[in-house]
Amino acid sequence: MPKTDKSGNAKESELPSTLQRSDDKAKRTYAKAHDSAEEQYGDERRANQVAFSALKHTHEKVGDHWEPKEHKGPSDRQAEGGRDTDRPTAGGVDANASKKHLYELATRLDIPGRSTMTKEELVEALQKANNRKSAQARK
């Protein structure tokens, strides 16, 4: 199912809920990448993977939505590779961001114990907090 209309705008009702709560750039990035991949591969699952990969180069997941990243580029080791890479993903958390940035996000999301966490622990805690916020927003 196409995620964009004839004008190239994202169809709100066709987007994942986290994107429905995100800015227009995130919506367009996901929708256009999805439609292009769907046309090229003819596989909905792969189109979703490609679309999220494209989105993770420009946005990071913060709570129940996506926000523009400070610096464009892959968000984690999985996103750095191609289709056949099999590395852990950070689920939208920009694991390549600085520890300071991750700490600031953890503060915004009120993650307990953040001041003593390593960078890897912050990434994991942010991922869990994002998942909780997204699940709460769907209710």
VEXBABA-656196 format. One record per atom (N, C-alpha, C): x, y, z. Coordinates in steps of 0.1 Angstrom, whole numbers, padded with zeros to 4 digits, always signed. Example, Ala and Ser with C-alpha at 12.3 -4.5 7.8 and 13.67 -1.06 7.14 Angstrom:
2
+0132-0057+0078 +0123-0045+0078 +0132-0033+0078 +0128-0022+0071 +0137-0011+0071 +0129+0000+0079 
REM end
This chain:
139
+0009-0012+0000 +0000+0000+0000 +0009+0012+0000 +0007+0021-0010 +0016+0033-0010 +0014+0042+0002 +0025+0048+0007 +0025+0057+0018 +0024+0071+0015 +0025+0074+0001 +0024+0088-0003 +0012+0090-0013 +0007+0102-0014 -0004+0105-0023 +0002+0109-0036 -0006+0113-0046 -0002+0117-0059 +0008+0129-0059 +0006+0137-0048 +0015+0149-0047 +0028+0146-0040 +0030+0134-0036 +0042+0130-0029 +0042+0133-0014 +0030+0136-0008 +0028+0139+0006 +0025+0125+0013 +0030+0124+0025 +0027+0112+0033 +0013+0111+0036 +0007+0099+0035 -0006+0096+0039 -0006+0092+0053 -0011+0101+0061 -0011+0100+0076 -0016+0086+0081 -0027+0082+0075 -0034+0069+0079 -0026+0057+0076 -0016+0058+0067 -0008+0047+0063 +0005+0046+0071 +0008+0056+0079 +0021+0056+0086 +0020+0049+0100 +0031+0043+0104 +0032+0038+0118 +0028+0049+0128 +0023+0045+0139 +0018+0055+0149 +0029+0065+0154 +0041+0060+0155 +0052+0068+0160 +0055+0079+0150 +0053+0076+0137 +0055+0087+0127 +0043+0096+0126 +0031+0092+0129 +0020+0101+0129 +0021+0112+0140 +0030+0109+0150 +0032+0119+0160 +0045+0127+0158 +0051+0126+0146 +0064+0132+0142 +0062+0143+0133 +0073+0150+0130 +0073+0161+0121 +0071+0157+0106 +0068+0167+0098 +0065+0164+0083 +0077+0158+0076 +0089+0162+0080 +0101+0157+0073 +0103+0142+0076 +0100+0138+0088 +0101+0124+0092 +0091+0116+0084 +0079+0121+0083 +0068+0114+0076 +0071+0112+0061 +0076+0123+0055 +0080+0123+0041 +0091+0113+0038 +0102+0114+0047 +0113+0105+0045 +0109+0091+0045 +0101+0087+0055 +0097+0073+0056 +0088+0069+0044 +0078+0077+0041 +0069+0074+0031 +0075+0073+0017 +0084+0082+0014 +0090+0081+0000 +0100+0070-0001 +0107+0067+0010 +0116+0056+0010 +0108+0043+0009 +0097+0042+0016 +0089+0030+0016 +0084+0027+0002 +0078+0038-0004 +0072+0036-0017 +0082+0032-0028 +0094+0038-0027 +0104+0035-0036 +0109+0020-0035 +0111+0016-0022 +0115+0002-0020 +0104-0008-0024 +0091-0004-0021 +0080-0013-0025 +0080-0015-0040 +0082-0004-0047 +0082-0005-0062 +0094-0013-0067 +0105-0011-0060 +0117-0018-0065 +0117-0033-0061 +0113-0036-0049 +0114-0050-0044 +0101-0058-0044 +0090-0051-0044 +0077-0057-0043 +0074-0065-0031 +0081-0061-0020 +0080-0068-0007 +0077-0058+0004 +0065-0059+0010 +0061-0049+0021 +0071-0049+0033 +0075-0061+0037 +0084-0062+0049 +0097-0055+0046 +0103-0058+0034 +0116-0052+0030 +0114-0037+0029 +0103-0032+0023 +0100-0018+0021 +0100-0011+0035 +0094-0017+0045 +0094-0011+0058 +0108-0010+0064 +0116-0021+0062 +0129-0021+0067 +0137-0009+0060 +0136-0008+0047 +0143+0002+0040 +0139+0016+0045 +0126+0018+0047 +0120+0031+0051 +0125+0035+0065 +0125+0025+0074 +0130+0028+0087 +0145+0031+0087 +0152+0024+0079 +0167+0027+0078 +0169+0041+0073 +0162+0045+0063 +0163+0059+0057 +0160+0069+0068 +0149+0066+0075 +0145+0075+0086 +0155+0077+0097 +0162+0066+0101 +0172+0066+0111 +0184+0073+0107 +0186+0077+0095 +0197+0085+0091 +0195+0100+0093 +0182+0104+0095 +0179+0118+0096 +0172+0121+0110 +0166+0110+0116 +0158+0112+0128 +0162+0102+0138 +0159+0105+0151 +0160+0095+0162 +0147+0094+0169 +0145+0083+0175 +0132+0081+0182 +0134+0086+0197 +0125+0095+0200 +0125+0101+0214 +0111+0099+0220 +0110+0090+0229 +0097+0087+0235 +0088+0080+0225 +0077+0087+0222 +0067+0081+0213 +0067+0087+0199 +0078+0094+0195 +0078+0100+0182 +0093+0101+0177 +0095+0106+0165 +0108+0108+0159 +0111+0123+0158 +0124+0126+0161 +0129+0140+0161 +0141+0141+0152 +0144+0152+0145 +0156+0153+0137 +0168+0152+0145 +0178+0145+0140 +0191+0143+0146 +0200+0155+0144 +0209+0157+0153 +0219+0168+0152 +0228+0166+0140 +0232+0154+0137 +0240+0151+0126 +0234+0139+0118 +0234+0140+0105 +0229+0129+0097 +0239+0118+0096 +0233+0106+0095 +0241+0094+0094 +0235+0082+0101 +0241+0071+0099 +0235+0059+0105 +0234+0060+0121 +0223+0054+0126 +0221+0055+0140 +0227+0045+0149 +0231+0033+0143 +0237+0023+0150 +0245+0014+0141 +0251+0004+0146 +0260-0005+0138 +0252-0013+0128 +0240-0016+0131 +0232-0023+0121 +0229-0014+0109 +0226-0002+0111 +0223+0008+0101 +0235+0011+0092 +0247+0009+0098 +0259+0012+0090 +0261+0001+0079 +0256-0011+0081 +0257-0021+0072 +0246-0022+0062 +0246-0032+0054 +0235-0034+0044 +0225-0043+0049 +0218-0048+0039 +0206-0057+0042 +0211-0070+0049 +0223-0075+0045 +0227-0088+0051 +0235-0087+0064 +0236-0075+0069 +0243-0074+0082 +0233-0079+0093 +0239-0084+0103 +0232-0090+0114 +0238-0085+0128 +0236-0073+0130 +0241-0067+0143 +0230-0062+0151 +0231-0060+0163 +0220-0054+0172 +0217-0040+0167 +0204-0038+0167 +0199-0024+0164 +0195-0017+0177 +0195-0004+0177 +0192+0004+0188 +0177+0008+0188 +0170+0003+0178 +0156+0006+0177 +0152+0021+0176 +0160+0028+0169 +0157+0043+0167 +0165+0052+0175 +0172+0047+0186 +0180+0055+0194 +0193+0057+0186 +0198+0070+0186 +0210+0073+0179 +0222+0069+0187 +0226+0056+0186 +0237+0050+0194 +0250+0056+0190 +0251+0063+0179 +0263+0070+0175 +0264+0084+0180 +0254+0089+0187 +0254+0102+0193 +0264+0102+0205 +0267+0114+0209 +0276+0115+0221 +0269+0111+0234 +0277+0107+0243 +0271+0103+0256 +0264+0115+0262 +0269+0127+0260 +0262+0139+0265 +0248+0140+0260 +0247+0138+0247 +0234+0139+0240 +0224+0128+0245 +0229+0116+0247 +0221+0105+0252 +0217+0108+0266 +0225+0114+0274 +0222+0117+0288 +0211+0128+0288 +0212+0138+0279 +0202+0148+0278 +0188+0142+0275 +0188+0133+0265 +0175+0126+0262 +0170+0118+0274 +0179+0111+0281 +0175+0103+0293 +0169+0113+0304 +0175+0125+0305 +0169+0134+0314 +0155+0138+0310 +0153+0141+0297 +0140+0145+0292 +0130+0134+0294 +0134+0121+0293 +0125+0110+0295 +0125+0105+0309 +0132+0112+0318 +0132+0110+0333 +0136+0095+0336 +0147+0091+0330 +0152+0077+0332 +0160+0077+0345 +0156+0069+0354 +0163+0068+0367 +0177+0062+0366 +0186+0066+0374 +0200+0061+0374 +0208+0065+0362 +0204+0075+0354 +0211+0079+0342 +0225+0084+0345 +0227+0091+0356 +0240+0097+0359 +0251+0087+0361 +0248+0075+0364 +0259+0065+0366 +0260+0055+0354 +0252+0057+0344 +0251+0048+0332 +0263+0050+0323 +0267+0039+0316 +0277+0041+0305 +0269+0045+0293 +0276+0048+0282 +0269+0051+0270 +0260+0040+0265 +0265+0028+0266 +0258+0016+0261 +0245+0014+0270 +0247+0016+0283 +0235+0015+0292 +0225+0026+0289 +0229+0038+0286 +0220+0049+0282 +0212+0045+0269 +0219+0040+0259 +0212+0035+0247 +0202+0025+0250 +0205+0015+0258 +0195+0005+0262 +0184+0010+0270 +0186+0019+0279 +0176+0025+0287 +0167+0034+0279 +0173+0041+0270 +0165+0050+0261 +0156+0041+0252 +0161+0030+0247 +0153+0021+0238 +0141+0016+0246 +0143+0012+0258 +0132+0007+0267 +0122+0018+0270 +0127+0030+0273 +0118+0041+0276 +0110+0044+0264 +0116+0045+0252 +0109+0047+0239 +0098+0037+0237 +0101+0024+0239 +0091+0014+0237 +0079+0016+0246 +0082+0019+0259 +0071+0021+0269 +0063+0033+0265 +0069+0044+0261 +0061+0056+0257 +0053+0053+0244 +0058+0046+0235 +0051+0043+0223 +0039+0034+0226 +0041+0024+0235 +0030+0015+0239 +0019+0023+0246 +0023+0032+0255 +0013+0040+0262 +0005+0049+0252 +0012+0055+0242 +0006+0064+0233 -0005+0056+0224 -0003+0043+0222 -0012+0036+0214 -0025+0032+0221 -0025+0033+0234 -0037+0030+0242 -0048+0040+0241 
REM end
